[in-house]
Amino acid sequence: MDIQVQTPLKRLMTGLTLSNFAANLALFTPIVVLLTLKLTFLDAEHVATNLSYVTGIGAFFALIFNPIAGFISDRTTFKLGRRRTWILFGLVFGGLSLVGIGFANQVWQIVLFWCCAQGFYNFTLSANMALVAEQVDDTKKGSVSGTMGMTQNLTILLGMLLMTAMSKTSNVSKFSVLAIFGVVASVVVLMLIREGKYTAKRKSGSSVKTKFSIWSVFPDPRKHRPFMWAWISRFLVMMGIASTNYNSVLLTQRFGIKPEDLSEKMLILTFVSTICIVVSSIVCGKISDKLKKQKPFVLGSGLLMAVALIIIAFSFHFNVLVLANALYGIGAGVYWAVDIALVTRVLPSKDTAAKDLGIINIANALPQSIVPAIAPILLSIGGYSFMFTFLGIVGIFGGLTILPVPELGQDNKAETAEVSKAPDLGLSVD
């Protein structure tokens, strides 16, 4: 049988926040600065090309590996637990992969180790999200979602500050510090989070499917419409969020910021948006729990981020850009405050939580590849004004597409309605 063990909420939140922080610090610090430094050390002349090569392949690997990591986690029957096992595994072996990058002396070796890091840390991230679905009551998920959601942006800022403090140390030392932090965090997390051994449930008259196939990974969107709309909403909102990756290019090409001053200006923008994200995510997560509402927050965040992107589109003064990034930070914080809470509520099944959340996380990764691909087209049409405006409008649609998802407390009613309407929709197969 499936042994259910519940972790006290405060301990669970502490453990999940620490686990998320360690994994995100290890993934985003290399993307923001460390990979560039390592590739510059190996081949300064081709650093831009090699960076695109490394991050592009790594992003694709993360895209396809996310649901696979969840699929494996869902079927783990170790005594340590199907989530705690992979939190430990991901942080330890992800750390070893980072150390491998530090010692690498060829670009292909960096590609190999970076793909391994993406894969291992995705085990940790998918297990973290699954624990929210399994151990947090729907009425408390907003608070947990807000606390976890802020970690990604906070780690970017802290990662930049950490690397600045370690500017005179070797690349091996920098990668090793991230790895050691993850290993230490994994031990603390295992001490905080409780979980029993999982044994797959068997339905009467049927056997449990353990064979991997494409159909065992992706749920039928006709049967799980709230899940489908939640995926579409996150994908469109993330398209808008991905546009902020072009802030540095905007500063150099429109504002004429010199290369030696770029880090300082970017640190200001990152600091402002991060503070706004942290505060708004925590506050709005708690408000969401009290109001027992989630959809208005997603809709409002999409609109607020769209306004911020449109201001960025037509800004020609740095102070205006700072204001726009503050608005964007508030909107992003509101979104992260309820997003995890909402998607964990509309999962097809808690038995496959990690796999299904891996599919949701594809909506995070895919825009990071799509936006750079379409950016040259958007820029050729109308420059940065058109690109930021277009992606801001996409973000508005991201907020609107959350409307078909049932509100908190209406899930069972929605499922009943779906069943009763199914014959009228012509979805049955003879």
Secondary structure, DSSP 8 states (H G I E B T S, - for coil): --------HHHHHHHHHHHHHHHHHHHHHIIIIIHHHHHHHH-GGGHHHHHHHHHHHHHHHHHHHHHHHHHHHHT---TT-TTHHHHHHHHHHHHHHHHHHHH--SHHHHHHHHHHHHHHHHHHHHHHHHHHHHHS-GGGHHHHHHHHHHHHHHHHHHHHHHHHHTTTS-HHHHHHHHHHHHHHHHHHHHHH-----------TT-----S--HHHHS--TTT-HHHHHHHHHHHHHHHHHHGGGGHHHHHHHTS---HHHHHHHHHHHHHHHHHHHHHHHHHHHHHHHHHT--HHHHHHHHHHHHHHHHHHHT--SHHHHHHHHHHHHHHHHHHHHHHHHHHHHS-S-GGGHHHHHHHHHHHHHHHHHHHHHHHHHHHHHHHHHHHHHHHHHHHHHHHHTTTTS--TT-HHHHHHHHHHHGGGGT----
